[in-house]
């Protein structure tokens, strides 16, 4: 009897599955298949996105590191050249070079100054010496206005301190005295 019951249960289960399969339409099966396919494509796209994002982050970090290294290297080259100027100053003021000959000393200091100026210009530093030019507040800092019979109003009478720029970028404004015209 138990065997009959089991056969009936199995038979009923088979009937239920057949009925379920018959009631499931082809459209529903296709829909489920396309959903599964879309989910798989989404998973692949998400994986590609995460990999691309990680690559970009690595690139950004590497680029920042390389840029800092480049700046450090550039500063190293400048400092190497400036150390040569320092060595020349040290030699100029060394005990064995103190002869009392001021002309020779002045000549030596002028040579060191020329070497220093050449190094700075080689690294792109430009001097702003606006003597006689019109005052430009973007490039010059007016320390005072002074009346002048010889220089027209708004022109620079005297440069108190030169300005500097590097590759058209202003580093330091020139400090000047500007004419206020005739008294």
KELODREN-407613 format. One record per atom (N, C-alpha, C, O, CB): residue in three letters; z, y, x. Coordinates in steps of 0.001 Angstrom, whole numbers, plus 524288, in hexadecimal, padded with zeros to 5 digits. Glycine has a CB too. Layout:
! KELODREN-407613
AlaZYX ...
END
This chain:
! KELODREN-407613
Unk800007FB6B80321 Unk800008000080000 Unk80000804E580358 Unk7FD83808D28021C Unk804927FFF57FC6A Unk802C1804878076E Unk802D88090A80ADD Unk7FD81809FA80D34 Unk7FBFC80E6C80E3B Unk806E18085380F29 Unk7FAB3805C980E05 Unk7F57E8064B81036 Unk7F1F08092980C72 Unk7EEBF80C5A80E19 Unk7F33D800F281188 Unk7F271808138076D Unk7EF5580AB78036D Unk7F0B18107B80329 Unk7ED4D813D680289 Unk7F02A8082A7FE17 Unk7F5B78118A803A5 Unk7F7648170180385 Unk7F50D819F88081F Unk7F33581E5E80783 Unk7FD6B817668039C Unk7F5228179F80C9B Unk7F2F581A2F8113B Unk7ED1F81AFB8109D Unk7EB1381F1481215 Unk7F418816FB8162B Unk7EA668171B80E75 Unk7E4CA8179680DAD Unk7E3AC81BF0809CE Unk7DFF681EEB80A7B Unk7E26F8126580BC5 Unk7E6DD81C4E805C3 Unk7E63082074801DA Unk7E707825D180451 Unk7E4168297C80350 Unk7EA0281FAC7FD3E Unk7EAFE826348077D Unk7EC2182B3780A08 Unk7E7B782CB480DC0 Unk7E6158313980DF4 Unk7F16082AF380D06 Unk7E5D2828E5810A6 Unk7E186829E381442 Unk7DCB682B6281125 Unk7D9E782F0481292 Unk7E06B8250D817C0 Unk7DBC8828A580CFB Unk7D749829B7809AF Unk7D7A182F3280754 Unk7D3CE8321B80732 Unk7D6DC8259C8055C Unk7DC3B8307B80581 Unk7DCFD835B88033E Unk7DC1D839F58076A Unk7D9C283E0380657 Unk7E2958363A800DE Unk7DE07838F580C23 Unk7DD5D83CBB8106C Unk7D7A183D55811C3 Unk7D5CA841B18129E Unk7E07583B038154D Unk7D4C1838FA811F5 Unk7CF2F839318130C Unk7CC6783C2580EC5 Unk7C90B83F6880FDD Unk7CCE9833B68139F Unk7CDC183B0C809DD Unk7CB5C83DD880578 Unk7CC66843B7805E3 Unk7C8ED846EA804F5 Unk7CD7783BBA80037 Unk7D1468451580751 Unk7D2A184AA8807C5 Unk7CF6E84D4780C1C Unk7CD7F8519D80B60 Unk7D89184B50808DE Unk7CEDE84ABD8108B Unk7CBE984CF6814E3 Unk7C62284D7281385 Unk7C3A585152814E8 Unk7CC978499D819CB Unk7C3FC84993810D3 Unk7BE84849C380F2B Unk7BDBE84E4080B5B Unk7B9F18512B80BB9 Unk7BCD58448680CA7 Unk7C15C84EC4807B8 Unk7C10985308803E4 Unk7C15C858528069E Unk7BE8885BF780541 Unk7C56E8528A7FFC7 Unk7C4D6858B780A7D Unk7C57C85D9E80D76 Unk7C09085EDA81096 Unk7BEE286359810DA Unk7CA4085D408112F Unk7BE4A85ADC812EB Unk7B98685B9F815F0 Unk7B50585D3B8126F Unk7B1D586086813E3 Unk7B820856AB818EB Unk7B4C285ADE80DBF Unk7B09485C3D80A12 Unk7B13F861C880804 Unk7AD6A864878070F Unk7B078858608057F Unk7B6358636F80757 Unk7B71F868AA80532 Unk7B64786CF580945 Unk7B5648717B807E7 Unk7BCA68690780305 Unk7B69086B7F80E5B Unk7B5A886F518127A Unk7AFC987023812ED Unk7ACCD86C79813D3 Unk7B81286D7E817CF Unk7AE398750581247 Unk7A8A58763081265 Unk7A6BE876DF81802 Unk7A9D2877AB81B9E Unk7A77987B1E80F30 Unk7A1BE8768A8189D Unk79F4B8774D81DAE Unk7A06C87CD081FAD Unk7A12B87D9C8245C Unk7995B8765581D56 Unk7A08B8809481C1F Unk7A1988860181DA6 Unk7A70C8869282006 Unk7A7D088958823E0 Unk7A10A889A6818E9 Unk7AAD6883D981D9C Unk7B0288843381F98 Unk7B089881D28250C Unk7B333883E782877 Unk7B3F78817881BDC Unk7ADDF87D7D825D1 Unk7ADE887AF782AFC Unk7AB5587E8D82F01 Unk7AD4B87F258335A Unk7AB0A8759682ACB Unk7A6F2880ED82D8B Unk7A4378847C83112 Unk7A7928894583241 Unk7A7AE88B37836A7 Unk79EF78862B82EB4 Unk7AA5288B2082E34 Unk7ADB288FB682EE3 Unk7B20F88E75832C4 Unk7B3338918F83642 Unk7B0088917D82991 Unk7B47B889E58321F Unk7B8A988858835AE Unk7B69A887BA83B3E Unk7B93F8892583F00 Unk7BB308833D833D6 Unk7B1E28859C83BC0 Unk7AF86884F2840EB Unk7AE5D88A3784364 Unk7AF4388AEE84810 Unk7AA81881B08408C Unk7AC6088DEF84053 Unk7AB29893138428B Unk7B01F8960F843E8 Unk7B02C8990D847AB Unk7A7D88964483EB9 Unk7B43C8954C840F1 Unk7B93B897CE84232 Unk7BB46895A784764 Unk7BD0B8989784AC2 Unk7BD50896E883DBC Unk7BB008908E847F5 Unk7BCCE88E2384CD8 Unk7B97E8900B8516E Unk7BB8889119855A8 Unk7BC938881584C75 Unk7B46A8907985092 Unk7B0DD89260854AA Unk7B2178980D8560D Unk7B21F8997C85AA4 Unk7AB1D891E0852E2 Unk7B31989B4485213 Unk7B4628A0C5852F2 Unk7B98D8A145855E2 Unk7BA1D8A49285956 Unk7B4AA8A3BB84DB5 Unk7BD4E89DF885479 Unk7C25589E178572B Unk7C1AE89C9285CED Unk7C42B89ED88605B Unk7C64089A6585477 Unk7BE5B898C485DEF Unk7BD568972186355 Unk7BABB89B8F86668 Unk7BC1E89C9086AE6 Unk7B9DA8922C8636D Unk7B6ED89E34863F1 Unk7B4488A29986682 Unk7B81C8A70A8678B Unk7B7E18A98B86BA5 Unk7AFB08A49186324 Unk7BB9A8A805863DE Unk7BF888AC2386492 Unk7C31C8AACB86925 Unk7C4788AE2F86C46 Unk7C2C68ACE585F84 Unk7C49F8A5D386981 Unk7C7FE8A41A86DC2 Unk7C5458A4EB87306 Unk7C7B88A6AB876C5 Unk7C98189E4F86D09 Unk7C0328A3A78734F Unk7BD328A45887825 Unk7BCC58AA2687984 Unk7BD698ABA687E0A Unk7B7AD8A1E787798 Unk7BBAA8AD7087587 Unk7BB338B31487671 Unk7C0648B5628783F Unk7C07E8B8AF87BBD Unk7B9558B5DE87174 Unk7C4B28B3A8875E3 Unk7C9DD8B58B87768 Unk7CB008B41787D19 Unk7CD258B73F88007 Unk7CE1D8B345873C2 Unk7C9928AF5887EA6 Unk7CA548AD9488400 Unk7C71E8B0E4887CB Unk7C90F8B27588BE7 Unk7C8D88A7CA88485 Unk7C2318B1F788665 Unk7BEDE8B546889B4 Unk7C1268BABC88A32 Unk7C12B8BD0488E6D Unk7B94B8B5918877C Unk7C3148BCD5885D3 Unk7C56C8C20E885DB Unk7CA1A8C23B88989 Unk7CA958C5D688CAF Unk7C7178C3AA8804C Unk7CD8C8BE5988927 Unk7D2378BE4788C7D Unk7D0C38BDD589243 Unk7D3288C05C89595 Unk7D5D08B9BE88AEE Unk7CCDE8BAA289370 Unk7CB2A8BA1F898E1 Unk7C8D38BF3E89AE2 Unk7C9ED8C0E789F43 Unk7C7268B5AD89968 Unk7C5998C1B7897A2 Unk7C32A8C6A989925 Unk7C74C8CAE4899EE Unk7C6FA8CDF389DA0 Unk7BF2B8C866894FF Unk7CB1F8CB1189681 Unk7CF578CEE1896F5 Unk7D2628CE0189C07 Unk7D3AA8D1BC89EC7 Unk7D3098CE8889230 Unk7D3848C91D89D3B Unk7D6608C7E58A212 Unk7D3248C9718A6DE Unk7D5418CB8D8AAA3 Unk7D7C28C1FE8A24D Unk7CE0A8C8668A6B8 Unk7CAA18C9F18AB11 Unk7CA9B8CFDB8ABBD Unk7CAD08D1D28B01F Unk7C5078C7F38AA2B Unk7CA5B8D2AF8A765 Unk7CA528D8608A7AA Unk7CF698DA6F8A9F2 Unk7CF568DE008AD2B Unk7C9688DAB58A241 Unk7D3CC8D8418A854 Unk7D8DC8D9EC8AA6C Unk7D9218D8E98B04E Unk7DB158DC2A8B342 Unk7DD5F8D70F8A799 Unk7D72F8D4728B1F9 Unk7D7158D3388B799 Unk7D39C8D7138BA84 Unk7D5018D8E08BEC0 Unk7D5228CD928B885 Unk7CF178D8598B844 Unk7CB828DC1E8BAAE Unk7CE148E1738BB2A Unk7CDB68E3FB8BF3C Unk7C6708DC908B77F Unk7D0B08E3258B703 Unk7D3348E84C8B704 Unk7D7778E8828BB31 Unk7D7E08EC598BE10 Unk7D5898E98B8B190 Unk7DA918E47A8BB86 Unk7DEBA8E44A8BF77 Unk7DC6F8E4508C4F7 Unk7DE4D8E71F8C864 Unk7E22A8DF688BEAF Unk7D8608E12B8C5C9 Unk7D5DC8E0E08CAE9 Unk7D3708E6208CC63 Unk7D3D88E7C78D0E3 Unk7D1A88DC928CAF2 Unk7D0ED8E8C68C8A7 Unk7CE758EDDC8C9B8 Unk7D2828F1F58CB34 Unk7D1AE8F5008CED6 Unk7CB578EFB98C4F2 Unk7D6E18F20C8C866 Unk7DB038F5D38C9A0 Unk7DD2A8F4D78CF18 Unk7DE288F8838D209 Unk7DF768F5868C58C Unk7DDE18EFE38D06E Unk7DFDD8EE7B8D598 Unk7DC068F0208D9DF Unk7DD9C8F2308DDEA Unk7E0E68E8928D5E6 Unk7D6F18EF328D8F3 Unk7D2EE8F0AB8DCC8 Unk7D2AD8F6948DD73 Unk7D1EE8F8818E1CB Unk7CD8F8EE928DB1D Unk7D34E8F9798D924 Unk7D3208FF288D972 Unk7D7B49013B8DCAB Unk7D6FF904B78DFE8 Unk7D3309018E8D3F0 Unk7DC598FF218DBCD Unk7E0E3900C38DEE9 Unk7E0228FF758E4AD Unk7E19D9027E8E819 Unk7E5E08FE248DCDC Unk7DDD68FAF68E5B3 Unk7DCD38F9648EB1E Unk7D8D68FD048EDAC Unk7D95B8FE5C8F242 Unk7DAE18F3B38EB54 Unk7D4DD8FE988EAB3 Unk7D0E5902268ECB1 Unk7D34A907708EE11 Unk7D21D909A88F22B Unk7CC80902D58E8AE Unk7D69F9096D8EAAA Unk7D93D90E6D8EBAD Unk7DCAF90DF58F081 Unk7DCB99116C8F3D6 Unk7DC88910288E6E3 Unk7DF88909B78F0DD Unk7E2EF908D58F55A Unk7DFD1908968FA6B Unk7E16990AC08FE68 Unk7E60F903CE8F4A0 Unk7DB5D905ED8FA38 Unk7D800905898FED2 Unk7D5DE90AD99005C Unk7D5BC90C2C904FB Unk7D382901C08FDCF Unk7D43090DEA8FC7F Unk7D222913258FD98 Unk7D6599168790011 Unk7D54991955903D2 Unk7D010915BC8F88E Unk7DB139164E8FE08 Unk7DF5F9194790057 Unk7E07F91764905DF Unk7E1D991A7F90949 Unk7E44F918D48FCF4 Unk7DFF291265906BD Unk7E0D49103D90BF5 Unk7DD069126A90FEA Unk7DE83913A491451 Unk7E06B90A5990BD7 Unk7D80D912E990E5A Unk7D41B91512911EB Unk7D55291AC59132F Unk7D4E591C6A917AF Unk7CE959149B90F84 Unk7D6D691DCB90F30 Unk7D82A923499100A Unk7DCE3923B1913AC Unk7DCE5926D391752 Unk7D9499261190AC6 Unk7E0D79208E912AD Unk7E584920C3915F4 Unk7E46091F2491B92 Unk7E6AE9214091F3A Unk7E9C191D49913AF Unk7E0DF91B7191C42 Unk7DF5D919DD9218D Unk7DCFB91E8792478 Unk7DE5591F88928F9 Unk7DB6D915399215E Unk7D97492157921E6 Unk7D6FB925E592460 Unk7DAFE92A369255D Unk7DAE392CBA92976 Unk7D27C927FE920ED Unk7DE8392B14921A4 Unk7E27792F2C92256 Unk7E65492DC2926A5 Unk7E8899313892927 Unk7E5679301F91D35 Unk7E727928B992784 Unk7EAB09272F92BC9 Unk7E86D928C19310F Unk7EB56929C8934BF Unk7EBB69213D92BAA Unk7E332928F293170 Unk7E0BD92AC493648 Unk7E2009308E93730 Unk7E2F29323193B9B Unk7DABB929EA93614 Unk7E2009339893300 Unk7E362939279336D Unk7E913939A893520 Unk7EA5B93CD89387D Unk7E27793C0E92E23 Unk7EC7893680932C7 Unk7F2019369C93444 Unk7F2A99355093A0E Unk7F5AA937DC93CD1 Unk7F52C932BD930E7 Unk7EFD79315693BDD Unk7F01B92FE894169 Unk7EE859347E944DE Unk7F0F793572948E5 Unk7EC9492B299428A Unk7EA799375194355 Unk7E8B993BDD9465E Unk7ECD79402E94662 Unk7EDAB942BA94A61 Unk7E38F93DFB9442B Unk7EF6B94104941EF Unk7F3AB944E2941CF Unk7F81B9433094567 Unk7FA439465C9484E Unk7F5BA945A193C29 Unk7F97093E3894532 Unk7FD9E93C3A94892 Unk7FC4C93D0D94E5A Unk7FFA893E9195170 Unk7FE93936609477B Unk7F76A93C0E94FC5 Unk7F5C493CDD9553C Unk7F5F2942B19569F Unk7F7759441595AF8 Unk7F02693AAA95623 Unk7F46F94610952FF Unk7F45E94BB695416 Unk7F9D894DC095533 Unk7FA8D9514B95860 Unk7F1FA94EB894F79 Unk7FDBB94B7B9528C Unk8031394D639533B Unk8064F94A07956FA Unk80B0894AC995774 Unk805C594DA094DFF Unk803C7946589599D Unk8068B942FE95D54 Unk808609463296207 Unk805F594A1996373 Unk802FF93E6F95F23 Unk80C99944849645C Unk80F009474B968C2 Unk80B339480996D49 Unk80B1694C3996FA5 Unk813CF9445B96AA5 Unk808189440E96E8B Unk8048E9446D97304 Unk800229485A97222 Unk7FD7B949D9975DA Unk8024493F1897435 Unk7FF4D94A0A96D40 Unk7FB2494DC696C23 Unk7FD1E9536496BA5 Unk7FA0F956E796A73 Unk7F85D94C399672E Unk802109544896C85 Unk804459598E96C32 Unk8037D95C4897170 Unk806C595BF0974EF Unk80A349596496AAF Unk7FF1295F00971E8 Unk7FDC9961AA976CB Unk7FEB29677F9766B Unk7FEEE96A2A97A69 Unk7F8299609F9784B Unk7FF3696979971C6 Unk7FFD596F1897127 Unk7FAA3971D59706A Unk7FA899769096F8E Unk802A29715C975CF Unk7F65E96F09970B8 Unk7F1269714996FF0 Unk7EFFD9716F96A0D Unk7EE4396D97967BB Unk7ECDA96E0A972F3 Unk7F100975FE967C2 Unk7F05C9768996216 Unk7EAB0976269605D Unk7E9A29746095C05 Unk7F29897BAF96049 Unk7E712977BB96399 Unk7E1879777196237 Unk7DFD3971BE961A9 Unk7DD169705F95DF4 Unk7DE2697A409665F Unk7E16F96E7496551 Unk7E019968E596518 Unk7E2C59665B96063 Unk7E0709631495DC1 Unk7E1B59661596A3B Unk7E7A6967DE95F55 Unk7EA87965BD95AE5 Unk7E7D596737955C5 Unk7E724963EF95253 Unk7F038967B895AEC Unk7E65296C3295550 Unk7E3A596E0D95095 Unk7DE7896B2794FD9 Unk7DD1E969AA94B7B Unk7E2AC97409950E1 Unk7DB9C96A5C95413 Unk7D6A79678E953CE Unk7D78D961F4951E2 Unk7D49095FFE94EAA Unk7D3ED9678895935 Unk7DBA495F62953D5 Unk7DCF295A1195232 Unk7DE5C959CA94C69 Unk7DCAA9563F949A3 Unk7E172957FA95574 Unk7E17B95D9094A9E Unk7E31595DB19451F Unk7DE5295EB1941A3 Unk7DDF095C6893D6D Unk7E751961F594437 Unk7DABD9620294348 Unk7D5FE962FC94032 Unk7D2A895E0A93FD2 Unk7D05B95CFB93BBB Unk7D2C49677B942A2 Unk7D26195B039440E Unk7CF7B9560C943E2 Unk7D1F99523C94002 Unk7CF3D94F8393D23 Unk7CF439538C94961 Unk7D72B9521393FF5 Unk7D9E994EAE93C3D Unk7D8E99508A936A9 Unk7D81E94D5B93325 Unk7DFDD94E9693D65 Unk7D8F3955AC935D6 Unk7D7E4957D4930A4 Unk7D25A9566792EDB Unk7D1919550192A52 Unk7D89B95DD5930AA Unk7CE93956BE93254 Unk7C92E9554593103 Unk7C8DD94F7992F9E Unk7C63694DFD92BE4 Unk7C575956839359D Unk7CB9594C37932A3 Unk7CBAA946A19317F Unk7CE10945A492C12 Unk7CC079428792905 Unk7CEC4943A6935C3 Unk7D2519484692AF3 Unk7D502947B8925ED Unk7D174949669216E Unk7D100946A491D85 Unk7DA1894AF7925E2 Unk7CEEA94DF592201 Unk7CB6494FE191DEA Unk7C6C394C3491D0F Unk7C51094B68918A2 Unk7C9679555691F4F Unk7C4BD949FA9214F Unk7C05494655920D2 Unk7C1EA9417291DD2 Unk7BEFC93F9091A81 Unk7BE3F944CF9263F Unk7C68093F6C91EF7 Unk7C85F93AC391C32 Unk7C8DD93BF29165C Unk7C724938DD91319 Unk7CDB6938E691E74 Unk7CB2F9405991513 Unk7CBD6941BB90F8E Unk7C6999426C90CD1 Unk7C5F0940AF90862 Unk7CF0C946B990F0B Unk7C2E0944F090F6A Unk7BDBB945AD90CF3 Unk7BAC79408490C8E Unk7B7E293FAF908CF Unk7BA76949AB9100D Unk7BB7A93D0491064 Unk7B903937DE91023 Unk7BAFA934BF90B73 Unk7B8199319390943 Unk7BA08934D59152F Unk7BFDA935A4909E9 Unk7C215932EF9056C Unk7C132935F490053 Unk7C369934918FC4A Unk7C7E89320E90645 Unk7BDF593A189007B Unk7BC5693CC08FBB6 Unk7BF619419D8FA46 Unk7BE73943D48F61B Unk7BCAA9391E8F767 Unk7C2EE943588FD81 Unk7C5F9948048FC44 Unk7C2B994CE48FD57 Unk7C09994D8A9019A Unk7CB1B948268FF75 Unk7C25A9504E8F973 Unk7BF7A955358FA05 Unk7C351959C08F992 Unk7C6DE959AF8F654 Unk7BB0D955AA8F5D3 Unk7C28B95DA88FCD9 Unk7C5E5962478FCCB Unk7C3AB9664C8F907 Unk7BEF2967318F8DA Unk7C671964A190259 Unk7C729968B88F603 Unk7C5A396D008F28B Unk7C788972068F527 Unk7CC37973188F55E Unk7C80496C548ECD0 Unk7C3D29750E8F71D Unk7C51897A138F98E Unk7C20C97E498F69F Unk7BD9F97F7C8F811 Unk7C3BC97A198FF9C Unk7C4589808C8F285 Unk7C17E984028EF05 Unk7C16C989C88F09F Unk7C11198D2B8ED3A Unk7C3C0983938E9BE Unk7C1BF98AF88F597 Unk7C1D89906E8F759 Unk7BD1F993658F535 Unk7B8AA991C78F600 Unk7C1EF990B98FD64 Unk7BE1D997C48F27B Unk7B9F999B218F077 Unk7B789999428EB5E Unk7B44199BFD8E927 Unk7B5D099BA38F476 Unk7B908994B88E97A Unk7B6D6992B08E49B Unk7B9B3994F08DFE1 Unk7BDD39975C8E064 Unk7B71C98CB18E487 Unk7B76E994168DB49 Unk7BA019959C8D669 Unk7BE74991D48D556 Unk7BE0898D2C8D676 Unk7B610995B18D1C1 Unk7C2AB993CE8D330 Unk7C735990958D1F6 Unk7C5D598CB18CDA8 Unk7C3AF98E2E8C99F Unk7CBE2994068D04B Unk7C711987BD8CE84 Unk7C631983898CAB3 Unk7CB6D980C28C9E8 Unk7CD4097E0C8CD70 Unk7C1C797F918CC9A Unk7CDDD981648C556 Unk7D30997F028C47F Unk7D2F59790C8C4B6 Unk7D7139769F8C540 Unk7D530980B88BF47 Unk7CE61976A98C44E Unk7CE04970F68C4BB Unk7CE5A96F1B8CA5F Unk7CFC296A9F8CB65 Unk7C8F496F0E8C24D Unk7CD0C972978CE0D Unk7CCF9971228D396 Unk7D0F3974248D6DB Unk7D24F972858DB2D Unk7C797971FF8D5CA Unk7D2C99787F8D4C7 Unk7D62E97BF58D7DB Unk7DB3A97D1B8D4EA Unk7DB6897D008D01C Unk7D3569811C8D92B Unk7DF4497E308D7E3 Unk7E44597FD78D5B2 Unk7E553985578D7B7 Unk7E5E4986278DC6C Unk7E8D797BF38D734 Unk7E5979891C8D425 Unk7E67898E8B8D5B3 Unk7EC4998F588D6BD Unk7EF8F98E908D34E Unk7E47A992678D169 Unk7ED7B990E78DB79 Unk7F2EB992058DCCE Unk7F4629978D8DB20 Unk7F8CF9989B8D991 Unk7F3D6991518E2B7 Unk7F08399B118DB7E Unk7F16B9A07C8D9DC Unk7EC3E9A3598D967 Unk7E83A9A1938DB5D Unk7F5109A3568DDBF Unk7EC6C9A7D58D6C3 Unk7E7ED9AB558D68A Unk7E9449B0008D9ED Unk7EDB49B1DA8DA08 Unk7E6919AD068D0C1 Unk7E5509B1D98DCAE Unk7E63E9B61B8E052 Unk7E1B29B9E78DFED Unk7DD2E9B8428DFD1 Unk7E6E99B40F8E605 Unk7E2D29BEF88DFB4 Unk7DE819C2BE8DF84 Unk7DB7A9C2CB8E4AA Unk7DDBB9C21A8E8DB Unk7E0959C8438DE4D Unk7D6529C39F8E449 Unk7D30C9C3D28E8EF Unk7CE829C7818E804 Unk7CBF89C7598E3EF Unk7D1109BE588EA68 Unk7CD859CACB8EBD5 Unk7C91D9CE658EB98 Unk7C4079CB9F8ED05 Unk7BFD89CD218EB31 Unk7CA079D30D8EF3F Unk7C4629C78E8F04C Unk7BFC19C4F18F264 Unk7BDE69C0418EF26 Unk7B94A9BEE38EF40 Unk7C0DB9C32D8F7DA Unk7C1829BDD18EC49 Unk7C0309B90A8E966 Unk7C08F9BA2E8E38F Unk7C4669BC638E1B0 Unk7C3E49B4658EAF5 Unk7BC6C9B89A8E0AF Unk7BC5F9B9B78DB0C Unk7C0519B6528D824 Unk7C2119B24A8DA16 Unk7B6E09B8D68D8CA Unk7C1A69B80F8D375 Unk7C5909B5648D042 Unk7C3DE9AFC58CF06 Unk7BF509AEBA8CDE4 Unk7C6839B8718CB28 Unk7C7B79AC268CF47 Unk7C6A89A6B18CE02 Unk7C4C79A3718D2A0 Unk7C42699EB28D225 Unk7C2B29A66F8C9C6 Unk7C3E39A5EE8D711 Unk7C23E9A3198DBC6 Unk7C70B9A1F28DF26 Unk7CB099A4998DEC5 Unk7BE199A6508DEF0 Unk7C69299E018E267 Unk7CAED99C678E5B5 Unk7CAFF99FB88EAA5 Unk7C71F9A00E8ED78 Unk7CA8B996868E716 Unk7CF779A2278EBA1 Unk7D02D9A5718F046 Unk7D1BB9A20B8F4ED Unk7CF949A2898F933 Unk7D4609A9BC8EF46 Unk7D57D99E9C8F402 Unk7D7A199B948F856 Unk7D904996128F66B Unk7DAD9995508F20A Unk7DC8599E588FAB4 Unk7D8149924F8F9D7 Unk7D99498CE68F8B5 Unk7DEBE98BEE8FB82 Unk7DEFE98BEB90050 Unk7D537988D98FA7F Unk7E2D598B1F8F871 Unk7E7FB98A1D8FAAB Unk7E858984718FC89 Unk7EA8998358900AC Unk7EC5198B4C8F6A0 Unk7E628980DC8F96C Unk7E63397B598FAD1 Unk7E148978D58F88C Unk7E01D9796B8F3EB Unk7EB46978918F8C6 Unk7DE709760B8FBDE Unk7D992973968FA27 Unk7DAB796F3A8F642 Unk7DEF796CFB8F630 Unk7D6809716D8FEDF Unk7D6CE96E1B8F307 Unk7D732969C98EF54 Unk7D403965368F14A Unk7D11C965A88F519 Unk7D55896B728E9D9 Unk7D497960C78EEA2 Unk7D1D095C178F04F Unk7CFF1958FE8EB99 Unk7D271958E88E77E Unk7D552958AE8F3C8 Unk7CB7C956768EC4E Unk7C98D952E38E84D Unk7C72894E2F8EB01 Unk7C5A694E6F8EF91 Unk7C57F9559C8E4A5 Unk7C6D7949F78E82A Unk7C47D945378EA21 Unk7C0919434A8E618 Unk7C1E89422F8E19C Unk7C8B1940FE8EB53 Unk7BBA5942EB8E7D5 Unk7B75D941328E473 Unk7B7709441B8DF3C Unk7B77B941B18DB14 Unk7B7B393B478E381 Unk7B7739492C8DF7E Unk7B75194CB18DAF7 Unk7BC1C94C5A8D776 Unk7BC0494E5F8D319 Unk7B29494B918D7C8 Unk7C047949DC8D940 Unk7C530949BE8D65A Unk7C90D94D3F8D939 Unk7CA0F94C868DDDE Unk7C75A944048D5C9 Unk7CB28950F78D675 Unk7CEC6954B78D8C5 Unk7D3F79520D8DA10 Unk7D66E94FB18D6AD Unk7CFAA9595F8D50C Unk7D598952778DF09 Unk7DAAA950648E0AE Unk7DEC4954AB8E0C7 Unk7E33A953E18DF2C Unk7DA4094DD68E612 Unk7DD27959448E2B7 Unk7E0D995D948E35B Unk7DDE2962B48E2C1 Unk7D9D7963818E53C Unk7E3AD95D4E8E8C6 Unk7DFE6966258DF77 Unk7DD5096B398DEB4 Unk7DE3996EC18E372 Unk7E22296E458E634 Unk7DF5796DEC8D9A7 Unk7DA8A972488E44E Unk7DB2C976218E879 Unk7DEC297A758E66A Unk7DE2597C3F8E1FE Unk7D5B7978668EA4F Unk7E26C97C178E998 Unk7E608980568E821 Unk7E3C59855E8EA50 Unk7E2E6985DF8EF04 Unk7EBCB97F588EA41 Unk7E2D3989218E6C5 Unk7DFE998DD38E849 Unk7E26E992CC8E640 Unk7E5C1992C68E2C6 Unk7DA5898D7D8E651 Unk7E0A3997208E8A4 Unk7E20899C548E6C4 Unk7DD0999EA68E498 Unk7D90199EB28E736 Unk7E47D99FE18EB3B Unk7DD529A09B8DFB8 Unk7D8BB9A2648DCE7 Unk7D8CB9A8578DC92 Unk7DCEA9AAC18DC03 Unk7D88199FF08D765 Unk7D42B9AAA68DCEC Unk7D3969B0578DC91 Unk7D43F9B21E8D6E7 Unk7D2469AFAF8D342 Unk7CE2F9B2178DEB5 Unk7D7109B6658D64F Unk7D78B9B8BE8D123 Unk7D4189BDA08D0C5 Unk7D4959C0B98CD20 Unk7DD539BA1F8CFF4 Unk7D0A99BE3C8D48D Unk7CD229C2C18D4A3 Unk7CF839C7508D790 Unk7D3919C6D08DA1A Unk7CBC29C46D8CF1C Unk7CCE89CBC88D727 Unk7CECD9D07D8D9D1 Unk7D3DC9D2558D76A Unk7D4B59D1CD8D2B6 Unk7CAB99D4DA8D999 Unk7D7409D4868DAB3 Unk7DC759D6358D8F9 Unk7DC459DA9E8D531 Unk7E0599DC718D368 Unk7DFB39D7C58DD83 
END
